[in-house]
Amino acid sequence: MPNYKYTAYFENEVLRKRPYFKKEWCKFVIENPIRIEVQGDNRVRFWARIAEFESRILRVVTLPDRTTIHNAFPDSNFKENED
C-alpha cells in the first residue's frame, strides 16, 4: 500500500472548505479509479464513486508521484461513458 502524503493546499484549503471529506475516500479513489487522466502539468486526476458520499463521483488530483494528494472535490460534471 502506498504511503500517501498531502500538500499544504489540501490540508489547509480543501479540508477547511469540505470538512466532511475523509482522507480514506481520497485513497479509495486513487486505488479504485473508474478513470485516470494526466493533466498538462503532469498532475494526475482520478475519479471513483464513493458509496458513503451518496454514491457521488469524487475527483482526486495528485502530484505526478500519484501518492501526494493535492485536491479533491465532488465532480458533478463527470460522464462515465466518455472516452
Backbone hydrogen bonds in HBPLUS format (Angstrom, degrees):
<---DONOR---> <-ACCEPTOR-->    atom                        ^
c    i                          cat <-CA-CA->   ^        H-A-AA   ^      H-
h    n   atom  resd res      DA  || num        DHA   H-A  angle D-A-AA Bond
n    s   type  num  typ     dist DA aas  dist angle  dist       angle   num
A0005-LYS N   A0067-THR O   3.00 MM  62  6.26 161.9  2.04 143.1 146.8     1
A0069-ILE N   A0005-LYS O   2.84 MM  64  6.18 159.6  1.88 150.2 143.2     2
A0007-THR N   A0069-ILE O   3.02 MM  62  6.26 163.3  2.05 154.6 154.7     3
A0011-GLU N   A0007-THR O   3.04 MM   4  6.38 171.0  2.04 157.5 158.6     4
A0012-ASN N   A0008-ALA O   2.76 MM   4  5.76 165.1  1.79 156.1 160.3     5
A0013-GLU N   A0009-TYR O   2.79 MM   4  5.31 153.8  1.86 141.6 148.7     6
A0014-VAL N   A0009-TYR O   3.27 MM   5  6.72 155.0  2.33 143.4 150.8     7
A0015-LEU N   A0010-PHE O   3.10 MM   5  6.32 162.6  2.13 173.0 171.8     8
A0017-LYS N   A0013-GLU O   2.86 MM   4  6.03 161.2  1.90 154.6 158.7     9
A0018-ARG N   A0014-VAL O   2.88 MM   4  5.98 146.1  2.00 147.3 157.6    10
A0021-PHE N   A0018-ARG O   2.95 MM   3  5.71 169.1  1.96 127.2 130.9    11
A0025-TRP N   A0022-LYS O   2.94 MM   3  5.39 135.9  2.14 108.4 119.7    12
A0026-CYS N   A0023-LYS O   3.04 MM   3  5.21 117.5  2.45  99.0 113.6    13
A0027-LYS N   A0023-LYS O   3.10 MM   4  6.50 159.1  2.15 152.8 158.3    14
A0028-PHE N   A0024-GLU O   2.91 MM   4  6.11 158.4  1.95 147.5 153.6    15
A0029-VAL N   A0025-TRP O   2.97 MM   4  6.25 158.1  2.02 150.9 156.0    16
A0030-ILE N   A0026-CYS O   3.12 MM   4  6.42 162.5  2.15 152.3 155.8    17
A0031-GLU N   A0027-LYS O   3.01 MM   4  6.20 153.4  2.08 149.9 157.6    18
A0032-ASN N   A0028-PHE O   2.80 MM   4  5.78 127.8  2.07 147.7 161.2    19
A0034-ILE N   A0047-TRP O   2.71 MM  13  5.76 161.0  1.74 154.0 160.3    20
A0047-TRP N   A0035-ARG O   3.07 MM  12  5.43 148.1  2.18 156.8 156.5    21
A0037-GLU N   A0045-ARG O   2.97 MM   8  5.14 154.7  2.04 140.5 146.8    22
A0045-ARG N   A0037-GLU O   2.72 MM   8  5.14 169.6  1.73 165.8 167.6    23
A0039-GLN N   A0043-ARG O   2.76 MM   4  5.34 167.9  1.77 166.8 170.0    24
A0042-ASN N   A0039-GLN O   3.00 MM   3  5.11 155.2  2.06 115.2 116.7    25
A0044-VAL N   A0062-THR O   3.01 MM  18  5.23 151.6  2.09 131.9 140.9    26
A0062-THR N   A0044-VAL O   2.85 MM  18  5.23 159.7  1.89 148.4 154.1    27
A0046-PHE N   A0060-VAL O   2.82 MM  14  5.19 150.5  1.91 151.1 160.6    28
A0060-VAL N   A0046-PHE O   2.86 MM  14  5.19 160.2  1.90 149.1 155.8    29
A0048-ALA N   A0058-LEU O   3.23 MM  10  5.67 145.3  2.35 143.2 153.3    30
A0058-LEU N   A0048-ALA O   2.85 MM  10  5.67 167.7  1.86 166.6 166.3    31
A0050-ILE N   A0056-ARG O   2.91 MM   6  5.71 166.9  1.93 160.6 160.4    32
A0053-PHE N   A0050-ILE O   3.01 MM   3  5.21 147.2  2.12 105.5 115.8    33
A0055-SER N   A0050-ILE O   2.97 MM   5  4.89 120.7  2.34 138.1 141.2    34
A0056-ARG N   A0053-PHE O   3.01 MM   3  5.72 157.0  2.07 118.1 124.5    35
A0075-ASP N   A0057-ILE O   2.96 MM  18  5.65 162.7  1.99 141.1 146.4    36
A0059-ARG N   A0073-PHE O   2.87 MM  14  5.51 177.9  1.87 161.8 161.1    37
A0073-PHE N   A0059-ARG O   2.97 MM  14  5.51 150.9  2.06 149.3 158.5    38
A0061-VAL N   A0071-ASN O   2.85 MM  10  5.02 168.7  1.86 139.1 141.7    39
A0070-HIS N   A0061-VAL O   2.80 MM   9  5.64 164.9  1.82 155.6 160.0    40
A0071-ASN N   A0061-VAL O   3.16 MM  10  5.02 157.3  2.22 138.9 140.6    41
A0063-LEU N   A0068-THR O   2.89 MM   5  5.50 151.2  1.97 151.6 161.0    42
A0066-ARG N   A0063-LEU O   2.92 MM   3  5.76 171.8  1.93 136.5 138.6    43
A0078-PHE N   A0075-ASP O   3.34 MM   3  5.63 168.9  2.35 110.7 113.7    44
A0082-GLU N   A0079-LYS O   3.32 MM   3  5.74 166.3  2.34 113.2 117.3    45
